[in-house]
Amino acid sequence: MTGQTEGPVLADITSEGQDCVEQHEGDISAYERRNATGNTTFHIGENTGNIAANSRDFTMNATTNKGGIDPAAVVMLARALRQAAPALELPEEDALEFTQLATRLESEAADGSPDPGRIQRWGTSIVGILNSPVVSGALGSVLAAYTGTVLPGLPPA
């Protein structure tokens, strides 16, 4: 057989690996606990999920805001607005504008690089509709408050 060696193949290990084997009988968890210097910290530019689920002594710094706006929260808001639109009993023209604004919000927030100015402008228009006399009942006020929470800094309508 050409190119193959017979017998066991030896692996090279680092000095840390050697210490783990000699001092902790290969128990990597015990070795890591002994050598722990505190919490493990990772800095992540843009996160799309929970990386440290069920972890202890772990710090995760993730940027999920674009210009003060959390795109995932805006998508959820837009979907809630569209689902609530029939219950608001808006006049047909206002209902169409309302659902179009919610769709624009969702599309912009789902874009890889959402424009905070557009989102704020559309959010202001949505709050204007929700606070207008054409909306009756508490649902409009609740949705306006929710919109203001997701999109802080909206001017009062």
C-alpha positions in Angstrom: 0.0 0.0 0.0 1.5 3.2 -1.1 0.9 6.5 0.8 -0.4 4.8 4.0 1.5 4.0 7.2 1.0 1.0 9.3 0.4 1.2 13.1 -1.1 3.9 15.3 -1.1 7.5 14.2 0.0 9.9 16.9 -1.7 13.3 17.2 0.0 16.5 18.3 -1.7 18.3 21.1 -1.2 21.7 22.5 0.3 22.4 25.9 -3.2 23.2 27.2 -4.4 19.8 25.9 -1.5 18.1 27.6 -2.3 19.9 30.9 -5.9 18.8 30.6 -5.0 15.2 30.1 -2.4 15.1 32.9 -4.1 17.3 35.5 -7.8 16.4 34.9 -7.6 12.9 33.4 -9.1 14.3 30.2 -12.2 15.8 31.9 -12.5 18.9 29.7 -15.3 20.4 31.7 -13.2 20.2 34.9 -10.3 21.7 33.1 -12.4 24.6 31.7 -13.9 25.3 35.2 -10.5 25.4 36.8 -9.2 27.7 34.1 -12.3 29.9 33.9 -11.5 33.6 34.2 -15.1 34.7 34.7 -17.9 35.0 32.2 -17.4 34.2 28.6 -18.3 37.2 26.4 -19.0 37.3 22.7 -19.6 40.4 20.7 -22.0 39.8 17.8 -22.7 42.5 15.3 -26.2 41.4 14.2 -28.0 38.5 15.8 -31.1 36.7 14.5 -31.6 34.3 17.4 -30.7 33.2 20.9 -27.2 31.9 20.8 -26.8 31.4 24.6 -30.0 29.5 25.4 -29.8 27.7 28.7 -26.2 28.8 29.4 -24.7 29.9 32.6 -21.9 32.5 33.1 -22.4 33.7 29.6 -22.7 37.2 28.3 -23.9 38.0 24.8 -23.8 41.5 23.3 -25.8 41.5 20.1 -26.9 44.5 18.1 -30.4 44.1 16.8 -31.4 47.7 16.4 -31.1 49.8 13.3 -31.3 53.4 14.1 -33.1 52.8 17.4 -35.5 50.4 15.8 -35.7 46.6 16.4 -36.6 45.2 13.0 -38.1 41.9 14.5 -40.4 43.9 16.7 -41.5 46.1 13.8 -42.4 43.0 11.8 -44.5 41.7 14.7 -46.2 45.1 15.0 -47.0 45.2 11.3 -48.5 41.7 11.4 -50.6 42.6 14.5 -51.8 45.8 12.8 -52.9 43.9 9.7 -54.7 41.3 11.8 -56.5 43.9 13.8 -57.6 46.0 10.8 -61.0 44.4 10.3 -61.8 44.8 14.0 -61.1 48.5 13.8 -64.1 48.9 11.5 -62.4 51.6 9.5 -64.0 53.2 6.5 -62.9 51.3 3.3 -60.4 54.0 2.2 -58.8 54.3 5.6 -58.7 50.5 6.0 -56.9 50.1 2.7 -54.3 52.8 3.7 -53.9 51.3 7.1 -53.2 47.8 5.8 -50.8 49.2 3.1 -48.9 51.1 5.7 -48.6 48.0 7.9 -47.4 46.0 4.8 -44.8 48.7 4.1 -43.6 48.6 7.7 -43.1 44.8 7.5 -41.4 44.9 4.2 -39.0 47.7 5.3 -38.2 46.1 8.6 -37.6 42.7 7.0 -35.2 44.3 4.5 -31.5 43.7 5.4 -31.0 47.4 5.8 -34.2 49.1 7.0 -34.6 52.9 6.6 -35.5 54.2 10.1 -36.9 57.4 8.5 -39.4 55.5 6.5 -40.4 53.3 9.4 -40.9 56.3 11.6 -42.9 58.2 8.9 -45.2 55.2 8.3 -45.5 54.6 12.1 -46.6 58.2 12.5 -49.3 57.8 9.9 -50.5 54.6 11.5 -50.8 56.2 14.9 -52.6 59.1 13.3 -55.2 56.7 11.9 -55.5 54.8 15.2 -56.0 58.1 17.2 -58.5 59.5 14.6 -62.2 59.7 15.3 -62.9 57.0 12.6 -61.5 54.4 15.1 -63.9 53.6 18.0 -63.2 51.4 20.9 -60.2 50.6 23.0 -58.4 48.5 20.4 -57.2 51.6 18.5 -55.7 53.1 21.7 -54.0 49.8 22.6 -52.5 49.5 19.1 -51.4 53.2 19.1 -49.6 52.6 22.5 -48.0 49.4 21.1 -46.9 51.2 18.0 -45.4 53.9 20.2 -43.5 51.3 22.3 -42.1 49.6 19.2 -41.3 52.8 17.5 -40.2 55.2 20.3 -40.0 58.8 19.5 -43.2 59.0 17.4 -44.8 62.4 17.6 -48.1 62.3 19.5 -51.0 62.3 17.1 
